Amino acid sequence: MSNEETTQHASSEHIAVSRVLSKILRHEPDLVGIHLDAQGWVAIDELVHAINRRARAAQAPKRLRSLPNITRAILLAVVASSDKRRFSISPDGKRLRAAQGHSLDVDLGYADAEPPPVLYHGTAWRSWPAIAKGGLKAGSRHAVHLSLDVRTAARVGERHGRPVVLEVDAVRMHSIGFSFSRADNGVWLVSHVPAEYLRVVPQ
């Protein structure tokens, strides 16, 4: 295998591991039989052992059976290479959690913070009519996710179809009492955004 093929293989493996980690740490720890603490953390060594044990079990889901044997080094490499810094490692280096995006009942403990004057949200054009009436809602997640710049928001929107980027009047929202916080990966979080604080960014 050439160096280029090796790199591509490692990259595809990292993507597969990243997707499984997101599933486990954001939505379904029961997939591998672990429990997250109240802040969404799990011990890295416990997680590695649980994934490998479940992947080798009879009738394991294909998403687990297709993974490489997970080591601590592989897991940390996936975390380090995540383009959106989806995961956070605890200060002592022993625990891991998803930075945001949970549908589980966890308290991430991010402190309230004053947002920049303007933030952005990327979504699909087909969602805009409903958003224009009812605003941005967290849905099954804990919070609405907002980006610092148009480009990042556009990339998020592209995952859902033809993208639209919405500008959020964060300074005005904050001035009347809306609480904002910032995740470890730089994503801004707010409970919801009423429609009157939104406008479509021309493209």
Backbone bond lengths (Angstrom), bond angles and torsions (degrees), N, CA, C in turn:
res aa  C-N    CA-C-N  psi(-1)  N-CA   C-N-CA  omega(-1)  CA-C   N-CA-C  phi
1 M - - - 1.467 - - 1.525 108.91 -
2 S 1.347 116.78 131.59 1.451 121.15 -179.92 1.518 110.60 -72.04
3 N 1.351 115.22 166.68 1.461 119.21 177.88 1.526 111.15 -60.07
4 E 1.349 115.78 -40.29 1.467 119.89 -179.88 1.515 110.71 -64.65
5 E 1.334 116.96 -42.70 1.463 120.25 179.00 1.527 110.99 -65.72
6 T 1.328 116.58 -38.03 1.454 120.51 178.35 1.518 111.00 -63.26
7 T 1.345 115.81 -42.89 1.468 120.57 179.17 1.517 111.13 -63.47
8 Q 1.348 116.12 -43.98 1.461 120.05 179.80 1.519 110.93 -63.97
9 H 1.348 116.23 -38.84 1.465 120.29 179.61 1.517 110.24 -64.81
10 A 1.349 115.61 -45.09 1.464 119.44 178.84 1.515 111.00 -62.29
11 S 1.341 115.82 -39.29 1.461 119.93 -179.75 1.521 111.02 -63.91
12 S 1.336 117.54 -43.96 1.465 120.27 -179.74 1.523 110.82 -66.05
13 E 1.327 116.95 -35.96 1.457 120.17 176.61 1.523 110.69 -65.82
14 H 1.334 116.92 -41.18 1.458 120.67 179.17 1.521 110.77 -62.81
15 I 1.329 117.19 -39.98 1.470 120.71 178.54 1.524 110.15 -62.52
16 A 1.330 116.46 -44.24 1.464 120.46 -179.78 1.529 110.71 -63.19
17 V 1.328 116.61 -43.42 1.467 120.07 179.20 1.521 110.27 -65.51
18 S 1.336 116.97 -41.35 1.463 121.39 179.76 1.523 111.05 -60.03
19 R 1.317 117.08 -42.50 1.464 120.53 179.97 1.518 111.46 -64.17
20 V 1.321 116.27 -41.25 1.466 119.69 178.68 1.523 110.31 -67.00
21 L 1.337 117.36 -41.64 1.462 120.21 177.48 1.525 111.30 -59.60
22 S 1.337 116.62 -43.97 1.466 120.12 178.65 1.528 110.76 -59.71
23 K 1.328 115.64 -43.37 1.466 120.01 179.42 1.522 111.05 -61.17
24 I 1.325 116.37 -45.35 1.459 120.90 -176.98 1.524 111.22 -68.97
25 L 1.334 116.53 -48.59 1.461 121.08 -169.53 1.522 113.56 -83.42
26 R 1.332 117.04 -20.08 1.467 119.78 178.59 1.519 112.84 -98.80
27 H 1.336 116.01 -35.83 1.467 118.38 -166.23 1.524 115.36 -130.73
28 E 1.328 119.02 -36.07 1.464 119.31 -165.58 1.534 112.61 -143.78
29 P 1.330 118.34 68.78 1.469 118.79 176.55 1.522 113.04 -61.32
30 D 1.328 116.09 -24.75 1.469 119.56 178.48 1.527 112.36 -64.57
31 L 1.324 117.53 -16.43 1.464 120.57 178.50 1.521 111.02 -55.52
32 V 1.343 116.99 -34.30 1.464 120.59 178.78 1.524 111.51 -120.86
33 G 1.338 117.73 10.88 1.451 121.13 173.50 1.514 115.21 75.42
34 I 1.340 117.01 34.76 1.464 119.43 176.22 1.524 110.09 -112.79
35 H 1.331 115.51 167.61 1.460 122.17 175.54 1.518 108.19 -124.21
36 L 1.317 116.93 132.04 1.454 122.04 175.19 1.525 108.69 -88.21
37 D 1.337 116.40 148.80 1.458 117.90 176.12 1.524 109.91 -78.03
38 A 1.316 117.21 -176.91 1.468 121.39 -173.20 1.522 112.99 -62.01
39 Q 1.339 117.35 -23.71 1.464 121.51 179.02 1.529 112.65 -100.45
40 G 1.320 117.03 8.51 1.457 121.24 176.20 1.514 115.17 87.94
41 W 1.338 118.44 8.51 1.461 121.63 -177.86 1.528 111.76 -86.19
42 V 1.348 114.61 152.44 1.457 121.96 168.89 1.523 107.27 -143.06
43 A 1.334 116.93 146.88 1.458 120.69 177.82 1.526 109.36 -64.42
44 I 1.332 116.44 134.19 1.470 120.94 -177.55 1.520 110.82 -60.08
45 D 1.320 117.66 -46.08 1.468 120.00 -178.46 1.530 111.18 -62.88
46 E 1.321 117.10 -37.86 1.465 120.82 176.82 1.521 110.71 -63.86
47 L 1.328 116.50 -42.16 1.462 121.25 -179.60 1.519 111.19 -64.43
48 V 1.334 117.24 -45.29 1.470 121.47 178.68 1.527 110.07 -57.91
49 H 1.320 116.13 -48.69 1.471 120.61 -179.05 1.525 110.87 -62.49
50 A 1.329 117.01 -42.15 1.467 120.68 -176.91 1.522 111.68 -65.84
51 I 1.336 117.52 -42.09 1.469 120.24 -179.85 1.520 110.29 -63.65
52 N 1.334 117.61 -47.66 1.462 120.68 -178.69 1.521 111.62 -64.66
53 R 1.337 117.04 -39.83 1.465 120.29 178.82 1.524 111.13 -63.19
54 R 1.320 116.60 -45.63 1.467 120.35 -178.10 1.527 110.83 -69.91
55 A 1.348 117.86 -35.34 1.467 120.99 -179.18 1.523 111.72 -65.13
56 R 1.326 117.09 -28.30 1.465 121.07 -179.13 1.525 112.71 -91.91
57 A 1.312 116.86 -5.66 1.459 120.38 -177.50 1.523 111.15 -73.57
58 A 1.316 116.46 154.84 1.464 121.22 176.87 1.527 109.56 -61.07
59 Q 1.310 115.55 138.02 1.468 123.26 178.30 1.537 112.73 60.77
60 A 1.315 115.79 31.21 1.461 119.51 175.02 1.518 109.53 -64.98
61 P 1.340 118.81 145.11 1.471 120.77 177.42 1.526 111.27 -57.78
62 K 1.322 116.04 147.95 1.461 120.76 -177.70 1.519 111.57 -58.01
63 R 1.341 117.49 -36.62 1.466 120.59 -178.40 1.523 111.31 -60.74
64 L 1.349 116.61 -26.42 1.460 120.21 177.32 1.518 111.28 -89.10
65 R 1.330 116.66 -41.46 1.470 120.23 -178.51 1.523 111.82 -61.90
66 S 1.330 117.02 -29.83 1.462 120.87 -176.76 1.524 113.42 -83.66
67 L 1.324 117.74 -4.95 1.460 120.49 -179.59 1.529 110.83 -76.06
68 P 1.341 116.45 153.63 1.465 118.75 169.74 1.518 109.28 -70.17
69 N 1.331 116.90 167.70 1.464 118.97 172.53 1.523 108.06 -62.63
70 I 1.331 116.00 122.82 1.459 120.48 -174.36 1.527 109.92 -84.20
71 T 1.315 115.44 129.78 1.459 121.96 172.23 1.527 108.04 -118.56
72 R 1.314 115.91 166.38 1.459 119.75 176.02 1.523 110.52 -58.87
73 A 1.336 116.78 -39.24 1.467 121.08 -179.45 1.522 111.38 -63.72
74 I 1.336 117.23 -42.67 1.466 120.62 178.68 1.520 109.88 -63.98
75 L 1.318 116.68 -45.16 1.461 119.96 -178.83 1.528 110.83 -61.36
76 L 1.325 117.58 -44.58 1.463 120.44 179.77 1.527 111.65 -66.62
77 A 1.332 117.09 -33.63 1.465 120.18 176.77 1.521 110.86 -66.61
78 V 1.327 116.76 -38.64 1.465 121.09 177.08 1.521 110.12 -63.78
79 V 1.309 116.73 -44.40 1.464 121.21 179.00 1.530 110.07 -61.17
80 A 1.329 116.91 -44.56 1.463 121.25 -177.71 1.520 112.39 -67.61
81 S 1.331 117.04 -30.54 1.467 120.65 -175.74 1.527 113.02 -93.10
82 S 1.335 118.09 -1.17 1.465 120.86 -179.03 1.521 109.96 -63.63
83 D 1.331 116.67 119.13 1.457 120.62 -174.90 1.521 112.55 -63.92
84 K 1.314 117.07 -26.26 1.464 120.34 -179.48 1.525 112.33 -108.34
85 R 1.326 115.72 12.45 1.476 119.87 -179.58 1.520 109.62 48.38
86 R 1.320 114.36 55.79 1.465 120.53 -174.98 1.518 113.38 -68.09
87 F 1.336 116.84 -20.29 1.457 120.43 -171.82 1.527 110.68 -123.71
88 S 1.340 114.73 152.65 1.461 121.63 178.07 1.526 109.09 -122.19
89 I 1.327 115.60 140.10 1.460 122.07 174.64 1.522 107.88 -105.71
90 S 1.310 116.86 136.68 1.466 121.09 -178.47 1.527 110.20 -64.52
91 P 1.331 117.60 157.21 1.468 121.08 -178.48 1.524 113.86 -55.63
92 D 1.345 117.46 -31.00 1.469 119.42 179.55 1.524 113.05 -84.26
93 G 1.354 116.61 -1.55 1.462 120.94 176.65 1.511 114.88 74.90
94 K 1.328 117.57 10.67 1.463 120.08 -174.66 1.521 114.05 -103.30
95 R 1.335 118.01 -16.79 1.459 120.57 -173.80 1.530 111.09 -127.18
96 L 1.324 114.86 158.96 1.460 122.00 -177.75 1.520 109.24 -136.04
97 R 1.324 117.26 146.67 1.456 121.11 171.17 1.523 108.94 -151.38
98 A 1.333 116.65 164.96 1.459 121.53 171.01 1.523 108.15 -74.66
99 A 1.335 116.80 140.19 1.464 120.83 -176.39 1.525 111.89 -69.85
100 Q 1.339 116.78 -33.28 1.458 120.93 177.50 1.523 107.81 -168.94
101 G 1.333 117.43 179.94 1.459 121.01 176.59 1.512 114.85 93.92
102 H 1.322 117.66 13.73 1.463 120.85 -176.00 1.531 112.42 -72.79
103 S 1.318 114.85 143.41 1.466 120.62 164.07 1.527 109.35 -103.04
104 L 1.326 116.36 -7.14 1.459 121.81 177.51 1.524 110.58 -80.12
105 D 1.318 115.42 160.62 1.461 120.84 179.28 1.527 108.88 -85.08
106 V 1.327 116.38 89.10 1.462 122.08 177.07 1.532 109.09 -129.16
107 D 1.315 115.26 155.73 1.459 121.48 176.39 1.521 107.64 -112.97
108 L 1.322 116.61 102.53 1.459 121.08 -175.81 1.522 112.60 -70.73
109 G 1.319 116.99 -17.92 1.450 120.16 173.90 1.512 115.49 73.71
110 Y 1.321 118.02 19.36 1.458 119.36 177.95 1.524 109.56 -73.09
111 A 1.318 115.86 132.67 1.464 120.74 -177.87 1.523 110.73 -74.71
112 D 1.334 115.45 150.22 1.461 119.80 172.53 1.531 109.29 -58.83
113 A 1.320 115.94 141.50 1.459 120.38 -178.39 1.521 109.46 -143.58
114 E 1.324 115.62 150.71 1.466 120.16 176.64 1.521 108.76 -76.60
115 P 1.330 118.39 121.62 1.463 120.49 -176.88 1.515 111.28 -78.75
116 P 1.330 117.57 165.14 1.460 120.26 169.36 1.529 109.21 -65.15
117 P 1.313 118.31 163.60 1.470 120.03 -176.52 1.523 114.29 -55.91
118 V 1.333 115.79 -37.34 1.464 120.51 -176.00 1.526 109.06 -131.71
119 L 1.320 116.54 137.50 1.458 122.86 172.15 1.526 108.34 -127.97
120 Y 1.336 116.75 172.39 1.462 120.69 -174.02 1.524 111.03 -135.27
121 H 1.322 114.11 151.24 1.463 120.99 177.88 1.516 108.62 -134.05
122 G 1.327 116.33 128.52 1.460 121.29 178.26 1.508 111.53 -102.60
123 T 1.323 115.92 135.41 1.460 120.57 177.71 1.531 108.16 -152.86
124 A 1.321 116.82 -170.72 1.465 121.18 179.43 1.527 110.33 -92.88
125 W 1.329 115.52 146.27 1.471 120.27 179.48 1.520 111.68 -55.69
126 R 1.318 116.53 -35.87 1.466 119.03 -177.27 1.524 112.21 -63.41
127 S 1.351 116.48 -19.74 1.467 120.09 179.88 1.524 112.80 -86.14
128 W 1.336 116.86 -13.70 1.459 119.74 -172.69 1.531 114.43 -62.53
129 P 1.329 120.70 -42.58 1.472 118.91 -179.74 1.531 112.96 -55.73
130 A 1.327 117.37 -43.05 1.463 120.32 179.12 1.523 110.90 -69.02
131 I 1.343 117.24 -39.11 1.466 120.97 179.36 1.521 110.39 -65.83
132 A 1.341 116.95 -38.44 1.463 121.10 -179.43 1.528 110.90 -61.95
133 K 1.321 117.26 -26.51 1.469 121.23 178.46 1.528 112.05 -90.30
134 G 1.312 116.27 -45.82 1.461 119.92 -170.79 1.511 115.98 -110.42
135 G 1.352 117.95 -2.13 1.449 120.83 -178.84 1.520 112.59 79.27
136 L 1.335 115.29 -175.40 1.459 121.69 177.59 1.514 109.34 -89.95
137 K 1.324 116.06 128.89 1.466 121.14 -179.70 1.521 109.61 -122.10
138 A 1.315 116.01 152.03 1.461 120.34 -176.81 1.518 112.55 -71.55
139 G 1.315 117.78 -25.00 1.466 120.16 -178.15 1.521 110.38 64.39
140 S 1.333 116.56 -129.02 1.465 120.19 -178.41 1.521 112.37 -79.84
141 R 1.333 116.99 -9.97 1.463 120.31 -179.64 1.520 110.52 -89.74
142 H 1.322 114.64 170.04 1.462 119.97 -178.47 1.519 112.43 -73.51
143 A 1.326 117.18 -29.63 1.462 119.88 -171.76 1.517 110.12 -154.93
144 V 1.325 115.06 161.69 1.463 121.51 170.51 1.523 107.29 -78.39
145 H 1.331 116.13 136.69 1.464 121.96 -178.15 1.526 109.29 -98.32
146 L 1.329 115.95 130.97 1.459 121.62 -177.92 1.524 109.85 -126.18
147 S 1.329 115.16 144.82 1.464 122.06 -178.35 1.519 111.09 -106.42
148 L 1.337 114.57 158.63 1.456 120.21 -179.98 1.524 113.56 -78.77
149 D 1.338 116.77 -22.65 1.457 118.85 -174.09 1.524 111.02 -141.52
150 V 1.325 114.66 161.10 1.462 122.05 -176.47 1.520 111.34 -63.83
151 R 1.325 116.77 -41.56 1.465 120.25 -175.99 1.529 111.63 -60.80
152 T 1.334 116.13 -45.64 1.468 119.62 179.40 1.521 110.56 -63.32
153 A 1.323 116.69 -44.14 1.461 120.37 179.40 1.524 111.45 -62.08
154 A 1.337 116.90 -38.52 1.467 120.67 179.23 1.529 110.88 -63.15
155 R 1.337 116.55 -39.77 1.465 119.37 178.48 1.528 110.86 -64.54
156 V 1.318 116.35 -37.24 1.473 119.46 176.14 1.529 109.84 -63.71
157 G 1.331 115.99 -45.34 1.453 119.97 -179.14 1.512 113.22 -61.61
158 E 1.326 116.99 -34.08 1.470 121.34 -178.84 1.517 112.29 -63.23
159 R 1.316 117.30 -23.64 1.467 120.09 178.82 1.521 111.88 -69.64
160 H 1.328 116.80 -17.32 1.468 121.07 -174.81 1.525 112.97 -107.75
161 G 1.326 117.76 -2.52 1.465 121.10 -177.90 1.513 110.55 132.23
162 R 1.314 116.23 -152.10 1.456 119.82 176.02 1.523 108.65 -62.90
163 P 1.336 118.02 119.99 1.466 119.22 -168.74 1.520 114.31 -83.51
164 V 1.314 114.43 151.08 1.457 122.43 167.32 1.522 106.29 -133.21
165 V 1.332 116.33 139.33 1.455 121.18 177.73 1.523 108.64 -108.12
166 L 1.322 116.08 129.79 1.458 122.52 -179.32 1.523 109.43 -108.64
167 E 1.314 115.53 132.10 1.459 120.95 175.79 1.525 109.08 -89.25
168 V 1.312 116.30 133.39 1.463 122.52 -177.73 1.530 108.65 -110.14
169 D 1.315 116.08 125.29 1.472 121.90 178.22 1.525 108.55 -79.35
170 A 1.338 114.91 74.96 1.462 120.66 -172.62 1.521 112.30 -66.39
171 V 1.326 116.99 -37.49 1.463 119.20 -176.97 1.528 110.93 -63.98
172 R 1.322 116.90 -38.10 1.463 119.95 179.75 1.527 110.67 -72.22
173 M 1.325 116.12 -39.34 1.460 118.90 176.56 1.519 111.17 -61.17
174 H 1.326 116.09 -46.01 1.456 120.47 -178.42 1.528 111.46 -63.30
175 S 1.330 115.55 -35.84 1.470 119.78 -176.89 1.520 112.67 -66.49
176 I 1.339 117.32 -22.43 1.463 119.63 -179.63 1.527 112.08 -105.08
177 G 1.356 116.14 9.02 1.456 118.21 170.34 1.511 118.15 114.04
178 F 1.339 118.71 -0.41 1.458 119.41 176.48 1.528 109.22 -67.78
179 S 1.316 116.03 137.85 1.461 122.03 -178.07 1.524 110.48 -97.07
180 F 1.322 116.10 123.98 1.458 123.03 177.51 1.523 109.40 -112.46
181 S 1.322 116.35 150.35 1.463 121.68 171.55 1.520 108.46 -142.09
182 R 1.313 114.90 163.81 1.464 120.27 -177.56 1.518 109.55 -122.30
183 A 1.337 116.48 125.03 1.462 121.22 179.54 1.528 110.21 -73.60
184 D 1.336 115.25 167.04 1.463 120.66 -179.43 1.523 112.78 -57.55
185 N 1.325 116.44 -29.35 1.463 120.23 -177.18 1.522 113.42 -91.78
186 G 1.340 117.61 8.39 1.458 120.89 176.22 1.512 115.45 92.48
187 V 1.331 117.73 -5.68 1.459 120.78 177.21 1.529 108.98 -73.36
188 W 1.336 115.88 133.94 1.467 120.34 176.98 1.518 109.64 -89.87
189 L 1.331 115.87 144.27 1.453 122.45 -174.69 1.521 110.42 -125.65
190 V 1.328 116.27 139.64 1.460 122.49 175.19 1.522 107.21 -149.98
191 S 1.309 117.11 151.27 1.465 120.46 -173.68 1.522 112.47 -62.94
192 H 1.342 117.42 -42.05 1.467 122.53 176.99 1.524 108.34 -165.09
193 V 1.310 115.64 165.98 1.465 121.36 177.78 1.520 108.47 -129.99
194 P 1.331 118.36 108.35 1.467 119.96 176.90 1.531 111.08 -60.36
195 A 1.310 115.52 152.21 1.462 121.09 -173.86 1.523 113.19 -59.06
196 E 1.345 117.64 -31.03 1.464 119.58 -176.22 1.521 113.52 -68.84
197 Y 1.333 116.81 -9.96 1.467 120.24 178.46 1.522 112.20 -102.77
198 L 1.316 116.40 14.28 1.457 122.26 -176.87 1.507 111.79 -118.70
199 R 1.326 116.59 146.85 1.455 121.90 167.71 1.513 108.72 -147.85
200 V 1.319 116.72 148.52 1.466 121.90 179.40 1.527 108.59 -76.02
201 V 1.321 115.86 132.38 1.464 121.76 175.62 1.522 108.29 -80.45
202 P 1.340 119.09 121.41 1.469 120.41 178.93 1.523 111.11 -60.40
203 Q 1.328 115.61 142.80 1.472 120.07 179.06 1.513 109.82 -123.67
